[in-house]
Amino acid sequence: SWGPPALGVVLIGAGLYQLTPLKRLCLDHCRSPLAFVMTHWRDGRLGALRMGLSHGAYCLGCCWALFAVLVAAGVMSLAWMLLLTLVVFAEKVLPGGQRTSHVVGVALLILGVVVASGVLRFPWMA
């Protein structure tokens, strides 16, 4: 079965991304939308659209890897949805979001290696 190795690769990839400077940059912009608006202000409707697209790109850059884990682990899994929602909340809202991001990255790396090796199997992979 290719399920466990594929999930393992996605978990490892997400874990590595959590540790990159790009993730840190995107998270910095996403953690403070007001600061983003204050430093990237553009007048008019077109300016608002450009600001929205720019901020949206930072938010996508911040969370795409976690969403990839959600898709690989099973979109309909309430447990994974809850876990990843809590991770995104902790990174974006709670103090120490950068530290949380690094801890989650290391945890995803370890979990990815364990899942890819076949040591840990989830019920839907049986």
N, C-alpha and C positions, 0 to 999 in steps of 0.2 A: 504494500500500500504506500502511495506517495504522500498521504495526508500528514503524518508526523514530520517527515523531513521538510515538507513545504512550509508547514506552520513554524517549524524550528528556524528555517531560513528567514521567514518574515519577522519572527521575534528577534533574531540576532540583528537583522538589518535595522529594525526599529530601535533596538538597544544602542547600536552604534550611532544612529542619527541623534539620539537623545544627548550624546556626549559631544556633538559637533559645535563649532562656533556659529554656524548658520542657525541651528536650533536656539542657541543662546540669544542671538540677535533678534530672531523672530519673537521669542518669548518676551524679550525686553519691550518690544513695541506692543505686544498684545496685553501685557500686564497693566499698561496705563493708557487706555484709549484717550483720555483727556489730554495727556501730554502729547500724544500723537497729533491730535487735532490742533493743539496750540503751536506745534512746531512745523506742521505740514499744511497750514491753512491755505485754502484757495477760495476765491470769491465766485459766486454764481452757481448755477446748476451744474454746469460742466465741471467746475472746480470741486463741487461736492461729490460728483460721480468719480472723479479722479482720486479724491481722498478716500472714498469708500472702497474703490478697487485696490488702491495701494494698501490700505489697512487690512482688507480681506486677504490680500496676498501674504501679508505677514502672519495672519491668523492661520491660513492654510499651511504656511511653512512651519508654523508652530506645532500643528496637530496632525498632519497627514500621515505620519508614521504610526501614530496611535490608532488612527482610523483604519490603516492597512491591517493592523493586528486584529481589530474588530472584525473586519471582513474575513480574514484568514481563520480566526478562531470560531466564527459562526455569528453572523449578524443577529440571529434570533436567540442568542444565548443571553438571558437576563443577567447572569453572573458576570460575564465579560463586559456587558454594557454598563453595569453598575461600577465595576472596577475601573474601567477606563474613564467613566464620567468623574469618578472621584479623583483620578490622577490629573485629569485636565483641570478640575476645580482647584486642586492643591497647587498645581503649577501656576495658574493664572491669578488666584485670589489670595491664597494664604501667604504670610511672610515666609521667605526662604524658598520661593518657587524655583530658583535656579538649582538649589541644593536638592530639592525634590526631584527635579528633572534628571540630575545625575544619579541619584539613588535608584530611580525607576529604570534608567538606562542600564545600570549594572544588573538589576534584577531581571530585566528582559533578556540580557545577554546570557545570564546563567540559565534562565528558564528555556531559552532557545536551544542551548546546547543540550540540556536534559531532554527536551521534547524530541529534538532531531536524532538523538542517540537511541530513542525508543525506550528509555528508562521510565518515562512518565507518559501515560496515555490517557487521553480524555475519553469520557463515555461515548461521545458521538464518533470516535475513531475506531471503535471496536469492530 
